[in-house]
């Protein structure tokens, strides 16, 4: 394994200069001994290879990268450097830990040209799932989204508005709570129409904590009563 990793690392370093039309595809990258990348579980060197802004497509699907949490986090950091990335396929690399998902979420914020994002079969759940979901609404150019075979529970209703050209969604095999699982089993057109109706007709309920900090007798209580309209005689602020 170590020999294969060194050979593959050397092969990647010797790659010609990439252009915006190039694609990094794991199944097409071979080391000197024809050892494919899916046999390598330590992938820090991949992140270094990917630190090139002109790469437009990356497919590292079905490579068992989740077996090394630390190096997978490093890979997600490397992906964040690819400002021109339009197609990203990380499916089949479970498990994605919370740290991996949160790092990927931060990197996705810089990928404003993303058109296709595939994250199926990665055992994404909990806070990690929430982190990724919150970022999706910022991928304004997204056309294809695959989140199938994970543990996502809440899908952003605003996605139908923030991603107007999103036409294909693979969302099956997730324990959806909102929208209802019965909706999320339908085809992409039905789901999109439902999201539009929810966004236009629904109400968004977000709890917010407000804290006043200051010395005593400076008016915090009066200000709070004014905001809550409990003191009808209080001056408006």
N, C-alpha and C positions, 0 to 999 in steps of 0.2 A: 504493500500500500504506500509506504513512504517513497519508494523508488518511483512508483506511478505518479504520485503527487508532485515530486520534483520535476519529472519529465513533462507533466502537464503544465506546471507553472512556467517552465522554460518555453514551452510551445506558445503559451499565451503571450509571454513577453515579446516573442518574435513575430507576433501578428503584425501585418502591415497596418499602416495608418487607416483608421476607420473613417468612413464618410457617413453622412446623414442617411444614406440609403442602405447601409450595412445592417445586418442582423447578427446578434450573438445567440446561437442556438446550441444548447448543450449537446444534443445528439450529433452535431456536426463537428464538434471539437474533439480531436483525438490526440493522445500523447504519442511519443515515439514508439511505444509498445502497443498502440491502438487500444489503450485503456480509456474507456469513456468516462466522462465526468461523473456519472451517477454512481461510480464505484468509490468516489472520493467524498469523505464526510467532513474533512477539514477544509473550509473554503475561504479562508481569509485572503488568500492570494487572488481569488476571483474579484473581490471588492477592489483591490488595487488595479486590476485589469479594467474594471468598469469605470474608473474615474476619468472618463473621457466624455466631454459634453456633447460630442457629435454623434453618439450612439442613439439610434432611434427605436430599436426593438430588442428586447431581451426575453428569451425563453429558457428558463431553468426548471421546467416542470418535471415532476417524477424523479427527483434526484435525492430524496431522503435527507435534504439539508437540515431539517429540523432536529437531527440527532446531535448537532453541536450548537447549543444556544448562543454561546459567546461569538462564534464565528458567523452565525446567521445574523446577529445584530450588526456585526461589522459589515456584512453584505448589504443590509438595509441602509446603512449609512452611506455606503458607496453608491447605491442606486440614487440617493438624493442629489448626487453630483451631475446626474444625467438630465440636464435641463430640457433637452430636445426629445426625451423619451416619449413615444406615442403608443407603444405596445409592450405590455409587461405580463408575462405568464409565470407565476410562481406556484401553480397548482401541484398538489401531490408532494408536499414537502413537510408534512406534519411531524411533530406538533409545533405550531407557532405559539411561543410563550407570550405572556403579556408584554415583556420587554421588546420582543421582536415586533409585535403588532404596533406598539407605541412608537417605536423607531421608524417602522414603515409608514405610519401615519404622518409623522413629521416630514419624512422624505416626500410623500405624495403631495404635500402642500406646495412643493416647488415644481411639480410636474404638471404645469398648466396646459400642456399640449397633449395630455394622455387621452387616447381614443379607445383603447382596449385594455381592461384590467381583469385578470383571471386569478382568483385565489381559492379555487375549490379544493376540497379534501385536505385541509390544513389544520383541522381540530382547533379552529379559532373560536374562542368563547370569552365570556365575562368582560372584564375591563378592556381586554385586547380587542374584542369585537366592537365594543362601544367606540374605542379610539378610531378604528378604521371607518366605521359608519359616519362619525362626525366629520371626517375628511372628505367623504364622497361628494358632498354638495359643493366642493371647491374645484372639482374636475369638470369645468364648464364644457369641454370639448368631448366628453365621454360618449361613446357610441355603443360599446359592448361591455357588459359587466357580468362576471361569473363569481358568485359567492356560495355555490352549492356545496352540500356535504360539509357543513360547519355547524356552529351553534349560535348563529346570529338570532336575536330575538326582536329587535326593533329596527325598522327600515325608515329612513328619512322621507317623509311625505314631500318635502320641498324639493326632492331630487328631480321630480318631473318638471319643475320650473327652472331650477339652476342648471340642469343638463338637458336642454331642449332637443338635442339630436340623439339622445339615448333611445335606441330602438330594440336592443336585444338584452334581456336579463335572464340569467340562469340562477334561480334562487331556491331551488328545491332542496329537500332534506335539511331543513333548519327548523328549530322549534319556535317559529314566529309567534309573537304575541300581538304585535301591531305593525302593519295591518294584520288582520286575522289570517291564520294559516290557510284557510280555504281560499282566500284571495291570492295568496302568494304561490299557490299551486297552479294558477291559471297561466295563460300565455302572456308574453311581454306587453302586447297591446292592451289586454284587459287590465293588467296591473297598472300600467301607465295611466289609463283612463280613470281608474279608481283613485290613484294618487292625486290626480288633478282635481277630482271632486272633493277629496278630503281636504286638499289645500285651499280650495276656493270656498267651501262651505263649512269647514270645521273651525274649531278654535284651538289655539295653542296655549297650553297651560304650563307655565314654568314658574316654579317656586323660587323666591329670591330672599336671601337674608340681608337685612340692612342693620348696620351697627353704628351707633353714634359714640364717638370717643371724645372725652373732654373732662375738664374739672367740674366739680359739683357747682350748681347754681349758675350755670351759664346758658340755660335754656334748652337743654336736650329734651326734657319731658314735654315742654310746650311745643317744640318743633315736631316731636313725634305725634302729639295729639292733633296738631294742625294737619299733618299729612294724613292721618287716619280720620280726620273730620270729626273727632270726638269733642273738640272744644270749638263750638260755633263762634265764640267771641274772639278766637285767636286771629291775629293778623296773618294774612296770606304771605308766604315767603316766595 
